[in-house]
């Protein structure tokens, strides 16, 4: 199996495998629909908490990151055969709904519903907030309304549902644009846990974990303290009897392990919520809701920055609306595609622009080190060369054009022969796919997948420049077509896991 070995500096031995070994490995991978990536040996039930926007507020770029990363995780783990639950922990409950419902009543139901469906969610929220801060009577009504909501008053619930429904439409529209796999059925917002909260409190109480602090019921998970060493609480039940974000997360983790029976819990949430989540995990461990083999992991991510190095904002200094951002990406991609390939018919051009624009947004996000901030730069992300999604899509399209031009299809059973050095280099890349997938499934660091795909695309380009394919003699030609085909399949599969669509012409 071994071609040669050599000492490579102190402590290292290079072992060079014989071409014939690589050739037979490649033949097996080529004949495999999954290009060498096996299904998980012990499939797990995985709950992925991602996207989670807030009702009556526009989604912002933080939700974009959560949506894109969470969706890639869902795609990858599903492909590996795990049982994946997408849980969209919508912010659809709590004190803001008092003022939102009162504002809705002030506007008149039909008027408000119309405004919400065509307009801007933020506007609605802001107007309610202003009244709450400036109008005492309104603020009082709002507080009473929260109580009515929490005690299940029918009229209040109906109005609340109306707000949630209108917001969900906005979110679904963004998901459709983004081509993510999240659907209406995955909404499992904070309100879902409402009738489980009392149970959670009882259980914590029975376990002797509840302590009163300033009139509120709290848990103090081990290992968390503030600046002066004082233990930090999760407030389970507020002084006014209401439950908050923390209590809901405790009910959610209990639901995920005990009812969904998930053993891998992923929380795709911005880095600033790290401590909150770790406290929830620790509390759940102490309460016996999170015990091995079940594990919870915070899939943290950094911020998206503008060119000025500050949090990405619109020209007016406001948070960028996601829908606008996505439309702009597609519009810019359309210009690029037209410039690159003016001969494409209009329909194909529109389809490619869609794939390239949305792909660019996802690619920048997934190709940067997840926990770090990254700077948003249109020119860099929308280019057919460099570390971009479009470069990978373009490489895929070029491979397909070989088959079109030659009027041939690849024979996946054809023998692969590695003659030229660039063939061998490409082969080594092709064989590395399963190893990369295994790593990414564990760490959910998708930049490792993007950099692998870049390496593969550049090894392919090298091969293509050095090795004629269609003009080669018959047996060499079949082998080289096999290398092209396998490269294309791995690029398309890799892109698909990132939520990016490969296009056969562009
Ligand atoms: N809705 C929250 C936000 O916009 C994110 C929720 C994250 N998930 C969770 N289980 N806490 O910040």
Boltz pocket constraint, residues with backbone or C-beta under 6 A from the ligand:
constraints:
  - pocket:
      binder: B
      contacts: [[A, 49], [A, 51], [A, 52], [A, 53], [A, 54], [A, 89], [A, 90], [A, 91], [A, 249], [A, 252], [A, 267], [A, 268], [A, 269]]
      max_distance: 6.0
